[in-house]
Amino acid sequence: MTVLNGFQPIGARAKIGVIVPPSNTVNESEFNRFVPPGVSFHFTRAPHHADPAADDFEVMLGDVKRAMGDLSACRVDHATYACTAGSMACPSDRLLGTMTHEGKVGSNSTAQAIVAALGALEVTTISMASPYTDETNAHEAHYLKNHGIDVLATAGLGLNTSLEKIQQISRVAPPDVYKHAKSVDRPDAEAILICCTDFNTFDAVEPLEQALGKPVISSNSATLWHTLRNAGIDDRIQNLGTLLRDH
């Protein structure tokens, strides 16, 4: 008879809940590729809202409450809202306040994670690539500007205009993400940011850093880093860029 001495339950160090839009398929796979030992991710979905501010975020936050109810049933230790556009739209105190109140756990978001990641890298000027329209890129650049980060250039793919196009975001191959992000680099940009949690970025981050000689973060790498650190997990992760290796 085999005695399984030393084995621990899944998520013995931390169970982390993640809220994503219904169409998102990438960050669930990307997070689980690099999950540290003893940590587990548990995903649920909340509807994406084209204009969440139209009703002062009431419907969006109602959906967040329901999602946190699902995560509470999993007894997660921390929760993150992993949607770039949504978390940049809703005031952070309301979004995270709702999550923490409903789930009785600490929480963070992709918007918060990006700002924290750039701060950890001591970066204030960036170039930004995304699968979004110019309008969405401008909105996110404005958000970052309000947090002390100058976006020198943006490039999008115009894929967030309908559900059919949104579903194409996750099908953009990593080599194409690499080329897209590399094209937006500027000599005076201290780092590259690749936005959207449904974009295949993890295979592109390290090659981009090697090619450009500067830090590269994505919505997913920043969210993974910030969420782990907030959940008390300090493991350094290799092959995913400067942020997760050194901070």
C-alpha positions as CSV (number, residue, x, y, z in Angstrom):
1,M,0.0,0.0,0.0
2,T,1.4,3.4,-1.0
3,V,1.3,6.0,1.8
4,L,1.1,9.6,0.3
5,N,3.1,11.4,2.9
6,G,3.8,15.0,2.2
7,F,0.9,15.5,-0.3
8,Q,-1.3,18.5,0.3
9,P,-4.7,19.5,-1.0
10,I,-5.0,21.5,-4.2
11,G,-4.6,25.2,-3.4
12,A,-3.0,24.5,0.0
13,R,-1.0,27.8,-0.2
14,A,-3.8,29.9,-1.9
15,K,-7.0,29.4,-3.8
16,I,-7.5,32.4,-6.1
17,G,-10.8,33.4,-7.7
18,V,-10.8,35.1,-11.1
19,I,-13.7,36.9,-12.8
20,V,-13.4,37.1,-16.6
21,P,-15.8,38.1,-19.4
22,P,-17.9,35.3,-20.9
23,S,-15.9,35.2,-24.1
24,N,-12.4,35.1,-22.4
25,T,-10.5,31.8,-22.9
26,V,-6.8,32.9,-22.8
27,N,-6.0,33.9,-19.3
28,E,-7.4,30.8,-17.8
29,S,-4.9,28.8,-19.8
30,E,-2.1,31.2,-19.4
31,F,-2.4,31.5,-15.6
32,N,-2.5,27.7,-15.2
33,R,0.7,27.3,-17.3
34,F,2.7,29.3,-14.8
35,V,0.8,28.6,-11.5
36,P,3.2,28.2,-8.6
37,P,3.1,25.0,-6.6
38,G,0.4,24.9,-4.0
39,V,-1.7,27.6,-5.7
40,S,-4.9,27.1,-7.7
41,F,-7.0,29.4,-9.8
42,H,-10.8,29.2,-10.0
43,F,-12.6,31.0,-12.7
44,T,-16.1,32.4,-13.1
45,R,-17.6,34.8,-15.6
46,A,-19.5,38.0,-15.5
47,P,-21.1,39.7,-18.5
48,H,-19.1,42.3,-20.5
49,H,-20.8,45.8,-20.7
50,A,-20.2,48.1,-23.6
51,D,-21.0,51.2,-21.6
52,P,-21.1,50.2,-17.9
53,A,-21.2,53.9,-16.8
54,A,-24.6,54.4,-18.5
55,D,-26.4,53.3,-15.3
56,D,-23.6,54.4,-12.9
57,F,-22.2,50.8,-13.0
58,E,-25.2,49.3,-11.2
59,V,-25.7,46.4,-13.6
60,M,-22.0,45.7,-13.9
61,L,-21.5,45.7,-10.1
62,G,-24.6,43.5,-9.7
63,D,-23.0,41.0,-12.0
64,V,-19.8,41.2,-10.0
65,K,-21.7,40.5,-6.8
66,R,-23.1,37.3,-8.4
67,A,-19.7,36.2,-9.6
68,M,-18.3,36.8,-6.1
69,G,-21.0,34.6,-4.8
70,D,-19.7,31.8,-7.0
71,L,-16.2,32.3,-5.9
72,S,-17.2,32.5,-2.2
73,A,-18.7,29.0,-2.7
74,C,-15.2,27.9,-3.6
75,R,-13.8,29.5,-0.5
76,V,-11.1,31.4,-2.4
77,D,-8.5,33.3,-0.4
78,H,-8.2,36.2,-2.9
79,A,-10.1,37.4,-6.0
80,T,-9.2,39.3,-9.1
81,Y,-11.2,41.0,-11.8
82,A,-9.3,40.1,-14.9
83,C,-10.7,42.3,-17.6
84,T,-8.6,45.3,-18.7
85,A,-11.4,47.5,-20.3
86,G,-13.9,46.8,-17.6
87,S,-11.6,47.4,-14.7
88,M,-10.4,50.7,-16.2
89,A,-14.0,51.8,-16.7
90,C,-15.3,51.2,-13.2
91,P,-13.9,53.3,-10.4
92,S,-11.4,51.0,-8.5
93,D,-12.8,51.7,-5.1
94,R,-16.3,50.7,-6.2
95,L,-15.2,47.6,-8.1
96,L,-12.8,46.3,-5.5
97,G,-15.0,47.4,-2.6
98,T,-17.9,45.4,-4.1
99,M,-15.7,42.3,-4.5
100,T,-14.2,42.5,-1.0
101,H,-17.5,43.2,0.6
102,E,-19.3,40.3,-1.2
103,G,-16.5,37.8,-0.9
104,K,-14.9,38.8,2.4
105,V,-11.5,38.4,0.8
106,G,-8.9,40.8,-0.6
107,S,-9.2,41.7,-4.2
108,N,-7.5,43.4,-7.1
109,S,-8.0,44.1,-10.8
110,T,-6.2,44.2,-14.1
111,A,-6.3,48.0,-14.2
112,Q,-4.8,48.2,-10.7
113,A,-2.2,45.5,-11.6
114,I,-1.0,47.3,-14.7
115,V,-0.4,50.5,-12.7
116,A,1.3,48.6,-9.9
117,A,3.5,46.7,-12.3
118,L,4.7,49.8,-14.1
119,G,5.4,51.3,-10.8
120,A,7.5,48.3,-9.7
121,L,9.4,48.6,-12.9
122,E,9.8,52.4,-12.3
123,V,8.3,53.1,-15.7
124,T,6.4,56.3,-16.6
125,T,6.5,56.3,-20.4
126,I,5.3,53.3,-22.5
127,S,4.0,52.2,-25.9
128,M,0.8,50.2,-25.9
129,A,-0.4,47.4,-28.2
130,S,-3.9,45.8,-28.0
131,P,-6.5,44.1,-30.1
132,Y,-8.8,47.1,-29.6
133,T,-10.1,50.0,-31.6
134,D,-8.4,53.4,-31.5
135,E,-11.3,54.6,-29.3
136,T,-10.7,52.0,-26.7
137,N,-6.9,52.5,-26.9
138,A,-7.5,56.2,-26.3
139,H,-9.7,55.5,-23.3
140,E,-7.0,53.2,-21.7
141,A,-4.3,55.7,-22.5
142,H,-6.3,58.4,-20.7
143,Y,-6.7,56.1,-17.7
144,L,-3.0,55.5,-17.6
145,K,-2.3,59.2,-18.0
146,N,-4.4,59.8,-14.9
147,H,-2.1,57.4,-13.0
148,G,1.1,59.1,-14.1
149,I,1.9,57.0,-17.1
150,D,2.4,58.6,-20.5
151,V,1.5,56.5,-23.5
152,L,3.6,57.6,-26.4
153,A,2.1,55.4,-29.1
154,T,-0.7,52.9,-29.5
155,A,-1.6,50.2,-32.0
156,G,-4.8,48.2,-32.2
157,L,-6.5,45.5,-34.3
158,G,-10.0,46.8,-34.1
159,L,-11.4,43.5,-32.8
160,N,-13.7,44.7,-30.0
161,T,-16.6,45.9,-32.1
162,S,-18.9,42.8,-32.0
163,L,-19.1,39.4,-30.3
164,E,-17.9,37.7,-33.5
165,K,-14.8,39.9,-33.6
166,I,-14.2,39.7,-29.9
167,Q,-14.1,35.9,-30.3
168,Q,-11.2,36.4,-32.8
169,I,-9.0,38.0,-30.1
170,S,-8.1,34.7,-28.5
171,R,-7.2,33.3,-31.9
172,V,-4.5,35.8,-32.7
173,A,-1.4,33.6,-32.6
174,P,1.6,34.5,-30.4
175,P,3.9,35.3,-33.4
176,D,1.4,37.8,-34.6
177,V,1.0,39.3,-31.1
178,Y,4.8,39.6,-31.0
179,K,4.9,41.4,-34.4
180,H,2.0,43.7,-33.4
181,A,3.6,44.7,-30.1
182,K,7.1,45.1,-31.6
183,S,5.7,47.5,-34.2
184,V,4.5,50.0,-31.6
185,D,7.9,50.4,-29.8
186,R,9.4,53.8,-29.7
187,P,13.0,54.7,-28.7
188,D,11.8,56.8,-25.8
189,A,9.3,54.3,-24.5
190,E,10.7,52.7,-21.3
191,A,8.5,49.6,-21.6
192,I,5.8,48.0,-23.8
193,L,2.3,47.2,-22.5
194,I,0.2,44.7,-24.3
195,C,-3.5,45.1,-23.2
196,C,-6.4,42.6,-23.1
197,T,-6.6,39.5,-20.9
198,D,-7.9,37.5,-23.9
199,F,-4.8,38.1,-25.9
200,N,-2.1,35.4,-26.3
201,T,0.8,37.2,-24.7
202,F,2.8,34.8,-22.5
203,D,4.8,33.3,-25.4
204,A,5.6,36.8,-26.7
205,V,6.8,38.6,-23.5
206,E,10.2,37.1,-23.1
207,P,11.2,37.2,-26.8
208,L,10.0,40.9,-27.0
209,E,12.2,41.8,-24.0
210,Q,15.2,40.1,-25.6
211,A,14.6,41.8,-28.9
212,L,13.8,45.3,-27.6
213,G,16.0,45.5,-24.5
214,K,13.3,46.8,-22.3
215,P,10.5,45.5,-20.0
216,V,7.4,44.1,-21.5
217,I,4.2,43.5,-19.6
218,S,0.8,42.4,-20.6
219,S,-2.6,42.5,-19.0
220,N,-2.2,38.9,-18.0
221,S,1.4,39.0,-16.8
222,A,0.6,42.1,-14.7
223,T,-2.6,40.5,-13.3
224,L,-0.8,37.3,-12.5
225,W,2.0,39.1,-10.7
226,H,-0.1,41.5,-8.8
227,T,-2.7,38.8,-7.8
228,L,0.0,36.4,-6.5
229,R,1.8,39.1,-4.6
230,N,-1.5,40.3,-3.0
231,A,-2.3,36.7,-2.1
232,G,1.0,36.4,-0.3
233,I,2.7,34.3,-3.0
234,D,6.2,35.6,-3.6
235,D,7.6,32.9,-6.0
236,R,9.6,34.3,-8.8
237,I,8.6,33.0,-12.2
238,Q,11.0,32.4,-15.1
239,N,10.5,32.9,-18.8
240,L,7.7,35.5,-18.4
241,G,9.7,38.7,-18.4
242,T,11.4,41.0,-15.9
243,L,8.3,41.7,-13.8
244,L,7.7,38.1,-12.7
245,R,11.3,37.2,-12.6
246,D,12.6,40.1,-10.5
247,H,9.7,41.6,-8.6
